């Protein structure tokens, strides 16, 4: 199992969009925690499984510049 954390500006349906994204790329969500701040930010933490270990090793080597922002 692995933990994925998203920190972004909060918007309507954000949690739904994130869970759909994780599902579409083949991850099983075991646990989810969503937090929002009074100044409009969101922190969403997911515990997932479903990808081979080799994929996680590749993801860990990604640069900050390569992270997709949506």
N, CA, C and O of each residue as an XYZ file, in Angstrom:
280
protein
N       0.836     -1.173      0.000
C       0.000      0.000      0.000
C       0.883      1.238      0.000
O       2.013      1.230      0.487
N       0.325      2.299     -0.563
C       1.056      3.554     -0.669
C       0.131      4.708     -0.328
O      -1.092      4.591     -0.407
N       0.735      5.823      0.052
C      -0.038      7.019      0.370
C       0.210      8.072     -0.705
O       1.354      8.355     -1.060
N      -0.876      8.645     -1.216
C      -0.796      9.725     -2.196
C      -1.474     10.940     -1.582
O      -2.588     10.846     -1.068
N      -0.793     12.084     -1.639
C      -1.335     13.314     -1.063
C      -1.449     14.381     -2.144
O      -0.509     14.624     -2.900
N      -2.612     15.007     -2.200
C      -2.856     16.125     -3.110
C      -3.077     17.370     -2.263
O      -3.853     17.349     -1.308
N      -2.400     18.443     -2.610
C      -2.600     19.732     -1.960
C      -2.863     20.742     -3.064
O      -2.024     20.934     -3.944
N      -4.023     21.391     -3.024
C      -4.405     22.282     -4.112
C      -5.446     23.290     -3.644
O      -5.932     23.226     -2.514
N      -5.773     24.207     -4.520
C      -6.861     25.142     -4.251
C      -8.161     24.344     -4.254
O      -8.398     23.545     -5.161
N      -8.990     24.554     -3.258
C     -10.243     23.811     -3.149
C     -11.234     24.288     -4.203
O     -11.264     25.467     -4.558
N     -12.042     23.358     -4.698
C     -13.092     23.689     -5.657
C     -14.188     22.640     -5.544
O     -13.948     21.551     -5.024
N     -15.380     22.950     -6.022
C     -16.473     21.978     -5.948
C     -16.117     20.689     -6.698
O     -15.499     20.722     -7.762
N     -16.516     19.572     -6.127
C     -16.334     18.233     -6.706
C     -14.877     17.778     -6.798
O     -14.581     16.824     -7.518
N     -13.969     18.434     -6.089
C     -12.556     18.057     -6.141
C     -12.342     16.625     -5.665
O     -11.642     15.857     -6.326
N     -12.923     16.256     -4.544
C     -12.738     14.900     -4.020
C     -13.239     13.864     -5.021
O     -12.595     12.835     -5.224
N     -14.366     14.125     -5.636
C     -14.912     13.221     -6.648
C     -13.966     13.092     -7.841
O     -13.763     11.991     -8.353
N     -13.394     14.193     -8.282
C     -12.462     14.165     -9.408
C     -11.198     13.385     -9.066
O     -10.689     12.629     -9.893
N     -10.696     13.566     -7.861
C      -9.485     12.854     -7.455
C      -9.729     11.355     -7.335
O      -8.898     10.557     -7.769
N     -10.858     10.966     -6.751
C     -11.144      9.533     -6.626
C     -11.351      8.902     -8.001
O     -10.939      7.765     -8.228
N     -11.980      9.628     -8.913
C     -12.152      9.121    -10.284
C     -10.802      8.943    -10.966
O     -10.568      7.934    -11.631
N      -9.913      9.920    -10.804
C      -8.581      9.844    -11.388
C      -7.828      8.609    -10.893
O      -7.267      7.856    -11.688
N      -7.821      8.412     -9.596
C      -7.103      7.267     -9.028
C      -7.689      5.948     -9.510
O      -6.952      5.003     -9.791
N      -8.992      5.884     -9.604
C      -9.654      4.678    -10.096
C      -9.319      4.419    -11.565
O      -9.048      3.282    -11.952
N      -9.338      5.466    -12.375
C      -9.069      5.327    -13.807
C      -7.655      4.835    -14.095
O      -7.429      4.173    -15.108
N      -6.708      5.144    -13.228
C      -5.338      4.682    -13.458
C      -5.058      3.353    -12.760
O      -3.909      2.923    -12.662
N      -6.113      2.712    -12.280
C      -5.990      1.354    -11.775
C      -5.678      1.197    -10.306
O      -5.262      0.121     -9.878
N      -5.869      2.240     -9.526
C      -5.589      2.140     -8.095
C      -6.860      1.854     -7.310
O      -7.940      2.331     -7.659
N      -6.722      1.083     -6.263
C      -7.825      0.803     -5.343
C      -7.646      1.684     -4.114
O      -6.604      1.646     -3.460
N      -8.658      2.469     -3.809
C      -8.590      3.359     -2.653
C      -9.001      2.576     -1.412
O     -10.140      2.122     -1.300
N      -8.070      2.424     -0.489
C      -8.329      1.711      0.758
C      -8.810      2.669      1.848
O      -9.582      2.295      2.731
N      -8.332      3.918      1.762
C      -8.625      4.914      2.789
C      -8.542      6.296      2.147
O      -7.717      6.517      1.260
N      -9.388      7.225      2.584
C      -9.326      8.601      2.074
C      -9.610      9.574      3.211
O     -10.486      9.343      4.045
N      -8.853     10.665      3.226
C      -9.043     11.721      4.221
C      -8.997     13.053      3.484
O      -8.047     13.325      2.750
N     -10.014     13.882      3.675
C     -10.084     15.171      2.985
C     -10.192     16.292      4.011
O     -10.993     16.231      4.945
N      -9.370     17.313      3.816
C      -9.358     18.467      4.706
C      -9.429     19.734      3.865
O      -8.861     19.792      2.774
N     -10.122     20.741      4.365
C     -10.122     22.035      3.677
C      -9.855     23.130      4.701
O     -10.182     23.002      5.881
N      -9.257     24.201      4.217
C      -8.907     25.315      5.095
C      -9.866     26.479      4.871
O     -10.554     26.547      3.853
N      -9.899     27.383      5.829
C     -10.786     28.542      5.717
C     -10.332     29.495      4.608
O     -11.118     30.320      4.143
N      -9.064     29.385      4.180
C      -8.580     30.256      3.110
C      -8.611     29.590      1.733
O      -7.959     30.062      0.802
N      -9.371     28.487      1.600
C      -9.656     27.924      0.284
C      -8.715     26.872     -0.262
O      -8.662     26.665     -1.474
N      -7.976     26.205      0.599
C      -7.102     25.135      0.133
C      -7.648     23.782      0.562
O      -8.448     23.680      1.492
N      -7.198     22.744     -0.139
C      -7.648     21.390      0.148
C      -6.440     20.471      0.273
O      -5.473     20.595     -0.479
N      -6.504     19.553      1.227
C      -5.493     18.516      1.392
C      -6.242     17.193      1.382
O      -7.078     16.933      2.248
N      -5.933     16.357      0.390
C      -6.605     15.068      0.243
C      -5.554     13.972      0.293
O      -4.600     13.980     -0.484
N      -5.732     13.033      1.207
C      -4.766     11.969      1.423
C      -5.450     10.632      1.148
O      -6.508     10.338      1.704
N      -4.828      9.824      0.281
C      -5.384      8.527     -0.096
C      -4.379      7.429      0.216
O      -3.186      7.582     -0.046
N      -4.855      6.333      0.770
C      -4.064      5.118      0.914
C      -4.571      4.188     -0.176
O      -5.754      3.851     -0.219
N      -3.659      3.772     -1.064
C      -4.060      3.017     -2.252
C      -3.199      1.778     -2.438
O      -2.108      1.663     -1.880
N      -3.719      0.856     -3.235
C      -2.913     -0.248     -3.745
C      -3.402     -0.561     -5.149
O      -4.412     -0.016     -5.597
N      -2.694     -1.432     -5.838
C      -3.141     -1.818     -7.161
C      -2.092     -1.724     -8.255
O      -2.297     -2.273     -9.337
N      -0.981     -1.052     -8.013
C       0.075     -0.966     -9.016
C       1.256     -1.822     -8.592
O       1.530     -1.962     -7.400
N       1.963     -2.399     -9.573
C       3.175     -3.152     -9.244
C       4.231     -2.238     -8.618
O       4.237     -1.029     -8.845
N       5.106     -2.827     -7.841
C       6.156     -2.081     -7.138
C       7.037     -1.277     -8.103
O       7.495     -0.188     -7.757
N       7.278     -1.804     -9.310
C       8.136     -1.125    -10.280
C       7.556      0.229    -10.691
O       8.303      1.180    -10.924
N       6.239      0.316    -10.780
C       5.598      1.583    -11.146
C       5.854      2.617    -10.058
O       6.150      3.774    -10.357
N       5.741      2.208     -8.805
C       5.980      3.139     -7.697
C       7.424      3.630     -7.692
O       7.681      4.796     -7.396
N       8.358      2.753     -8.015
C       9.759      3.179     -8.059
C       9.964      4.242     -9.130
O      10.724      5.188     -8.921
N       9.302      4.101    -10.268
C       9.390      5.097    -11.333
C       8.783      6.417    -10.883
O       9.369      7.475    -11.114
N       7.623      6.375    -10.246
C       6.956      7.596     -9.791
C       7.789      8.348     -8.762
O       7.788      9.579     -8.736
N       8.502      7.609     -7.914
C       9.307      8.252     -6.880
C      10.454      9.066     -7.466
O      10.974      9.959     -6.797
N      10.859      8.778     -8.698
C      11.982      9.490     -9.307
C      11.541     10.733    -10.072
O      12.380     11.445    -10.623
N      10.240     11.004    -10.115
C       9.751     12.161    -10.863
C      10.207     13.464    -10.225
O      10.268     13.596     -9.003
N      10.514     14.389    -11.060
C      10.864     15.754    -10.701
C       9.606     16.531    -10.339
O       8.523     16.171    -10.800
N       9.707     17.567     -9.544
C       8.560     18.437     -9.276
C       8.020     19.046    -10.563
O       6.817     19.277    -10.681
N       8.902     19.311    -11.534
C       8.479     19.899    -12.806
C       7.627     18.944    -13.633
O       6.913     19.380    -14.536
N       7.690     17.658    -13.340
C       6.958     16.673    -14.123
C       5.579     16.364    -13.544
O       4.796     15.644    -14.164
N       5.279     16.894    -12.383
C       3.996     16.622    -11.743
C       2.901     17.393    -12.460
O       3.033     18.590    -12.712
N       1.820     16.698    -12.787
C       0.707     17.302    -13.519
C      -0.196     18.044    -12.544
O      -0.576     17.508    -11.503
N      -0.531     19.263    -12.887
C      -1.445     20.067    -12.079
C      -2.740     20.200    -12.846
O      -2.747     20.600    -14.010
N      -3.836     19.864    -12.190
C      -5.133     20.004    -12.866
C      -6.085     20.779    -12.016
O      -7.228     21.001    -12.415
